[in-house]
C-alpha cells in the first residue's frame, strides 16, 4: 500500500532542521561543502518518495530511475555522455538508473523525488 492516511507535507516550507542530514561520501564532493538533507516519506512496493535538499557546491552521484519536482533553488546537472540540464523551481526532471551525474548547485536546491524500484 502506498499510504493509508491522507496528508499534506508542506515540503517547500519545511525548515532545514525538519530534513535530517544525509552526509555525502567525501569522494562525491567536488567543491564547496554541500550539505545534503533527506526526508523520506514512503519506501516500499517498488517506490521511494521523499524530499531532498542539496546546499550550494558541487557533487557527483549515480542515479536511480527518478522523477523529481524542484521546489526551490537552482542547479546544473551534467550527465556523463549526455545532456546538461538547468533546473529551477517548478521544473520536473527525469533521470535514468545508472546515469553518472555532476550536480552544481547555485542556490540551495530542494526537490520532491519519486524513485522507481529502490530495491
N, C-alpha and C positions, 0 to 999 in steps of 0.2 A: 504494500500500500504506500502511496506517495505521501499522503497526510491524512490524519483522522480529525484534525482540528483546523477550521478556517482561521486564518490570522493575517495580519499585516505586519511587515517588518519595515520600519522607516529607514531603509538602507542608506539613502543619501544623507539623512540627518543624524545618523548614529555618531556619537563622539568616538574618537580614535580608541579610547580605552575599552569601548564595548567590543572591539575586534581584537582577539588575542594575537600576540606577536607570533609569527611563524618565521624563525630565522632562516635566511638563505645559507646554503653551503658557501664557505669562503671562496671556493673555485668559481662559483656562479657570479660573483661581484666583479664587474669590470671597472667601475669608477663610482665615487661617492660612497655613501654609507646608507644605501636604501633600506628603510625599514619596511618589512612586509607583514601584513596582518590579515588574518582569515577568520571569518565567522561561518562555520559550516551550518547549513540549515537542514539538509537532508542527505543521507547516503544509503543507498540500497536499491534493489531491483534494477541494477544496471544504470543508475543515475546518481550523480552528486550535484548538489545545488548549494550555493553559498555566496557570501560577499567577500571580495578580495581587494586589498589595498596595497599599493607599492609606492613608497616615498621617492623623492627625486633621486636620480642616479641611474646607473646602467647595470643590467644583469642579463644573464643568459638562462635559457630554460629549454627543456624538451617537452613538447606539448602532448596533451591528450586530445581526443576528439572533443572539441569545446565550442559552445556558442556563448557569447557574453554580451552584456549591455553596459556601456560606460555611463556611470552616474555623474562622475566629476573627474576633472584633471585632463591632462594631455600627454600623449606618448607617441613615440615612433617605434614600430615593431619591424625589425628586419628579419625576414625568413631566409635562412641559408638556401641558396639556389633558387630563390623565388622573389616574391613581391616585398616591397617596403610599404607598410601600412601606417598612415597617420590617423590616430584615433582621438576622439574627444567626446564630450557629453552628448548623449543621445545616440551615439553610434552603436551598431550591432556588428560584432565581429565573429568570424568563424575560423578556427584553426584545426588542421588535421592532426591526428595522432602521429607522433614521431617527428614532427617538424621541429627543427632546431632554430630557436629564435633568440634575438637580442632585443631587449626592451630598454629603450632610452626614455626615461620618464622626465618630462619637462616640468610638469605640475603634478603634485600627488594625485595618483590615479586610483579611483575606486570603481569597481565593476561588480555586477551580479553575474555569476557563471553557472552554466549547466554543462556538466561533463558526462558524456555517454560512456557506459561500461567502465566505471572507475576501478573495477577489479577487487 
